[in-house]
């Protein structure tokens, strides 16, 4: 297929581009960075320098181009968010950015649209021990500052599924890790014993970025229109155990344990690492997309990363 990829040089986009090309698809990458656009061009990938938040310039950049699919991987996250306001630019991309890219899909004649959704759209709270399927209510009304994030995730998926003439698919990715900037920063912090393990600890759902990219290619080729898929590995993990695994991969000393309340000055981080306990089932993605994570747990993925 001919694919327009927004966020082509981001955390996931940078891994997704070579996987798409290896699967035989042609990619036109969108990026805000002229330097990154040159890197795409040097790798043999068409590129456009444009901000997807600017509808007029986005449509002008794609005028005359034809594509079969648009993939929305644009975010404004450069590291693990600490405060709610750190996520607001990405919230905007999930709302207005999605709307603009759907207009771009119409312009280029694309029938298929895949959007990046997020596992915490199920809610930042304790979900208990059961694994949640895609039938569980998504993006319920949030309390206080969380509603801004919930609203954006509702808007992202609703627009994707409701767009006329579009086969919309939402991929609810887990917590990204792997050979990327954020994970390397965590490993560096662990080496300096600056990465504490909170007690009590929340439970999260990791996904290696290479596995997330593979699931995206599978969704492009085999996903059902109007469907959401949980893209997570097989092993939900306590956040404290994830931090311990990061430290082990970095060959760092055992992290210190700290009381969870110490993270309250960084409210988003506290919600992510302490307050949220969530386990997702990935059976639907395995069944319908014919996809399996190469790294079924973050222990496998982090060990592979360290050995490489």
C-alpha positions as CSV (number, residue, x, y, z in Angstrom):
1,X,0.0,0.0,0.0
2,X,0.9,3.7,-0.3
3,X,1.1,5.0,3.2
4,X,1.2,8.5,4.6
5,X,2.8,8.3,8.1
6,X,2.5,11.2,10.5
7,X,5.2,11.1,13.2
8,X,7.5,9.2,10.9
9,X,10.6,10.1,12.9
10,X,9.1,9.7,16.4
11,X,9.7,7.0,19.0
12,X,7.5,4.5,17.1
13,X,7.6,6.0,13.7
14,X,11.3,5.6,13.5
15,X,10.9,1.8,13.9
16,X,7.8,1.6,11.9
17,X,9.2,3.1,8.7
18,X,11.7,0.2,8.0
19,X,9.1,-2.4,8.9
20,X,6.5,-0.9,6.5
21,X,9.1,-0.8,3.7
22,X,10.2,-4.4,4.5
23,X,6.6,-5.5,4.1
24,X,6.5,-3.9,0.7
25,X,4.6,-0.7,1.5
26,X,5.6,2.7,0.1
27,X,5.9,5.5,2.8
28,X,5.5,9.2,2.7
29,X,6.7,10.4,6.1
30,X,5.5,13.6,7.8
31,X,7.8,15.3,10.3
32,X,8.2,18.8,11.8
33,X,12.0,18.6,11.6
34,X,13.9,19.5,8.4
35,X,16.9,17.6,9.7
36,X,14.8,14.5,10.2
37,X,13.2,14.9,6.8
38,X,16.7,14.8,5.3
39,X,17.4,11.6,7.2
40,X,14.2,10.0,5.8
41,X,15.3,11.1,2.3
42,X,18.7,9.7,2.7
43,X,17.1,6.4,3.7
44,X,15.1,6.5,0.5
45,X,11.8,7.6,2.0
46,X,9.7,10.5,0.7
47,X,9.2,13.2,3.3
48,X,7.3,16.4,3.9
49,X,8.1,18.9,6.6
50,X,4.8,20.0,8.1
51,X,3.0,20.3,11.5
52,X,-0.2,18.2,11.4
53,X,-1.8,20.8,13.7
54,X,-1.7,23.3,10.8
55,X,-4.5,22.0,8.5
56,X,-3.9,24.4,5.7
57,X,-0.2,23.6,5.4
58,X,-0.8,19.9,5.9
59,X,-3.3,19.8,3.0
60,X,-1.0,21.9,0.8
61,X,1.9,19.6,1.5
62,X,-0.1,16.6,0.4
63,X,-1.8,18.2,-2.6
64,X,-1.5,15.9,-5.6
65,X,-0.3,12.9,-3.6
66,X,-2.3,9.7,-3.6
67,X,-2.3,7.1,-0.9
68,X,-4.2,4.0,0.3
69,X,-3.8,4.6,4.0
70,X,-2.9,7.2,6.6
71,X,-1.2,6.2,9.9
72,X,-1.4,8.7,12.8
73,X,1.7,8.3,15.1
74,X,2.2,12.0,15.9
75,X,2.8,12.8,19.5
76,X,4.5,15.6,21.4
77,X,6.0,13.4,24.1
78,X,9.8,13.6,24.5
79,X,10.1,11.7,27.7
80,X,8.0,10.3,30.6
81,X,5.5,13.0,31.5
82,X,5.7,14.3,35.1
83,X,2.8,16.8,35.2
84,X,-0.5,16.9,33.5
85,X,0.4,19.9,31.4
86,X,3.3,17.8,29.8
87,X,0.6,15.8,28.0
88,X,-1.5,18.8,26.8
89,X,0.3,19.1,23.4
90,X,-0.3,15.4,22.7
91,X,-3.9,15.8,23.9
92,X,-4.2,18.4,21.2
93,X,-2.7,16.1,18.6
94,X,-5.3,13.5,19.5
95,X,-8.1,15.9,18.9
96,X,-7.3,18.5,16.3
97,X,-4.4,16.6,14.8
98,X,-6.6,13.6,14.2
99,X,-9.3,15.8,12.6
100,X,-6.7,17.3,10.3
101,X,-5.2,14.0,9.3
102,X,-8.7,12.6,8.5
103,X,-9.1,15.5,6.1
104,X,-5.7,14.7,4.7
105,X,-6.9,11.1,4.2
106,X,-9.8,12.3,2.2
107,X,-7.6,14.5,0.1
108,X,-5.2,11.8,-0.8
109,X,-7.9,9.2,-1.4
110,X,-7.0,6.9,1.5
111,X,-9.6,4.4,2.6
112,X,-7.7,3.1,5.7
113,X,-6.8,5.2,8.7
114,X,-4.9,3.9,11.8
115,X,-4.5,6.0,14.9
116,X,-2.3,5.7,17.9
117,X,-4.4,5.3,21.0
118,X,-3.2,4.5,24.6
119,X,-3.8,1.8,27.2
120,X,-4.5,4.4,29.9
121,X,-7.5,5.5,28.1
122,X,-9.3,2.8,30.2
123,X,-8.7,5.1,33.2
124,X,-6.1,6.1,35.7
125,X,-7.2,4.0,38.6
126,X,-7.1,0.5,40.1
127,X,-8.9,-1.9,37.7
128,X,-8.3,-5.0,39.9
129,X,-6.8,-8.3,38.9
130,X,-8.8,-9.1,35.7
131,X,-7.4,-8.4,32.3
132,X,-9.4,-5.9,30.3
133,X,-10.6,-6.6,26.8
134,X,-11.4,-4.0,24.1
135,X,-15.1,-4.4,25.1
136,X,-14.4,-2.6,28.4
137,X,-15.6,1.0,28.5
138,X,-12.9,3.3,27.0
139,X,-12.1,6.9,28.0
140,X,-14.7,7.2,30.8
141,X,-15.1,10.7,32.2
142,X,-12.0,11.6,34.2
143,X,-11.7,13.3,37.5
144,X,-10.0,16.8,37.6
145,X,-7.0,17.1,35.4
146,X,-7.4,13.6,34.0
147,X,-10.5,14.6,32.0
148,X,-8.3,16.6,29.6
149,X,-6.5,13.3,28.7
150,X,-9.7,11.2,28.6
151,X,-11.5,13.8,26.4
152,X,-8.6,13.7,23.8
153,X,-8.6,9.9,23.7
154,X,-12.4,9.8,23.3
155,X,-12.2,12.3,20.5
156,X,-9.3,10.5,18.8
157,X,-11.1,7.1,18.5
158,X,-14.6,8.5,17.9
159,X,-13.4,10.6,14.9
160,X,-11.4,7.6,13.6
161,X,-14.4,5.3,13.7
162,X,-17.0,7.8,12.5
163,X,-15.2,9.2,9.5
164,X,-17.3,8.6,6.4
165,X,-15.7,6.4,3.8
166,X,-12.8,5.5,6.1
167,X,-11.8,2.1,7.5
168,X,-10.8,3.4,10.9
169,X,-8.7,1.3,13.4
170,X,-7.4,2.4,16.8
171,X,-4.3,0.7,18.4
172,X,-4.3,1.0,22.1
173,X,-0.6,0.8,22.7
174,X,0.9,-0.1,26.1
175,X,3.8,1.6,27.8
176,X,6.6,1.9,25.2
177,X,10.1,0.7,26.0
178,X,13.1,-0.5,24.0
179,X,16.1,1.1,22.2
180,X,14.7,4.6,22.3
181,X,15.4,7.8,24.1
182,X,13.1,7.4,27.1
183,X,14.3,3.9,28.0
184,X,17.9,5.0,27.7
185,X,17.2,7.9,30.0
186,X,15.7,5.5,32.6
187,X,18.7,3.3,32.3
188,X,21.1,6.2,32.8
189,X,19.1,7.3,35.8
190,X,19.2,3.8,37.2
191,X,23.0,3.7,36.8
192,X,23.1,6.8,39.0
193,X,20.6,5.4,41.5
194,X,18.2,8.2,40.6
195,X,15.3,5.9,39.6
196,X,13.4,4.9,42.7
197,X,10.9,2.0,43.1
198,X,7.6,3.3,44.6
199,X,5.9,1.3,47.3
200,X,3.0,0.7,46.9
201,X,3.4,0.4,43.1
202,X,1.0,0.5,40.3
203,X,0.7,-2.1,37.5
204,X,1.4,-1.3,33.9
205,X,1.3,-2.9,30.5
206,X,4.6,-2.6,28.5
207,X,5.2,-3.1,24.8
208,X,8.5,-3.2,23.1
209,X,8.6,-0.6,20.3
210,X,9.6,-3.2,17.7
211,X,6.5,-5.3,18.7
212,X,4.3,-2.2,18.6
213,X,5.6,-1.5,15.0
214,X,4.9,-5.1,13.9
215,X,1.4,-4.9,15.3
216,X,0.9,-1.6,13.3
217,X,1.9,-3.3,10.0
218,X,-0.4,-6.2,10.9
219,X,-3.3,-3.8,11.5
220,X,-2.7,-2.0,8.3
221,X,-2.9,-5.3,6.4
222,X,-5.4,-7.3,8.4
223,X,-7.2,-5.1,10.9
224,X,-11.0,-4.8,10.8
225,X,-12.6,-1.4,10.2
226,X,-14.2,0.2,13.3
227,X,-12.1,-1.9,15.7
228,X,-9.8,-1.1,18.6
229,X,-6.9,-3.5,19.5
230,X,-4.9,-3.7,22.8
231,X,-1.2,-3.7,21.7
232,X,0.6,-4.9,24.8
233,X,2.9,-7.8,25.7
234,X,1.7,-10.9,27.6
235,X,3.0,-9.9,31.0
236,X,1.5,-6.9,33.0
237,X,4.1,-5.8,35.6
238,X,4.3,-3.8,38.7
239,X,6.0,-0.5,38.0
240,X,8.5,-1.2,40.8
241,X,9.4,-4.5,39.0
242,X,9.7,-2.7,35.7
243,X,12.2,-0.2,37.2
244,X,14.1,-3.1,38.7
245,X,14.3,-4.8,35.3
246,X,15.5,-1.5,33.8
247,X,18.3,-1.3,36.4
248,X,19.2,-5.0,35.8
249,X,19.5,-4.4,32.1
250,X,21.7,-1.3,32.8
251,X,23.8,-3.4,35.1
252,X,23.1,-0.8,37.8
253,X,22.8,-1.3,41.5
254,X,19.4,-2.3,42.9
255,X,17.1,0.8,42.9
256,X,16.1,2.3,46.2
257,X,12.5,1.8,47.4
258,X,10.6,4.9,48.4
259,X,7.1,5.5,49.7
260,X,4.7,6.2,46.8
261,X,3.4,9.5,48.4
262,X,6.8,11.1,47.6
263,X,5.8,11.2,44.0
264,X,2.7,13.4,44.6
265,X,4.5,16.6,43.7
266,X,4.6,15.2,40.1
267,X,0.9,14.3,39.9
268,X,0.9,12.6,36.5
269,X,3.9,10.4,37.4
270,X,2.2,9.5,40.7
271,X,-0.9,8.4,38.9
272,X,1.2,6.4,36.4
273,X,3.6,4.7,38.8
274,X,1.5,4.4,42.0
275,X,-2.2,4.9,41.5
276,X,-3.0,3.0,38.3
277,X,-3.2,-0.8,38.3
278,X,-4.2,-2.1,34.9
279,X,-3.9,-5.3,33.0
280,X,-4.9,-5.7,29.4
281,X,-5.7,-8.8,27.3
282,X,-4.0,-8.9,23.9
283,X,-6.0,-12.0,22.6
284,X,-8.0,-10.0,20.0
285,X,-4.9,-8.6,18.4
286,X,-3.3,-12.0,18.3
287,X,-6.4,-13.6,16.8
288,X,-7.4,-11.0,14.3
289,X,-4.1,-9.5,13.3
290,X,-2.1,-12.7,13.4
291,X,0.4,-10.9,15.6
292,X,2.5,-12.1,18.5
293,X,4.9,-10.0,20.5
294,X,8.5,-11.2,20.0
295,X,9.2,-10.1,23.5
296,X,6.4,-11.5,25.7
297,X,7.6,-9.7,28.8
298,X,9.7,-6.6,29.4
299,X,12.3,-8.8,31.1
300,X,12.9,-10.5,27.7
301,X,12.9,-7.2,25.8
302,X,15.2,-5.4,28.2
303,X,17.7,-8.3,28.2
304,X,17.7,-8.3,24.4
305,X,18.3,-4.6,24.4
306,X,21.2,-4.8,26.8
307,X,22.8,-7.7,24.9
308,X,22.5,-5.8,21.6
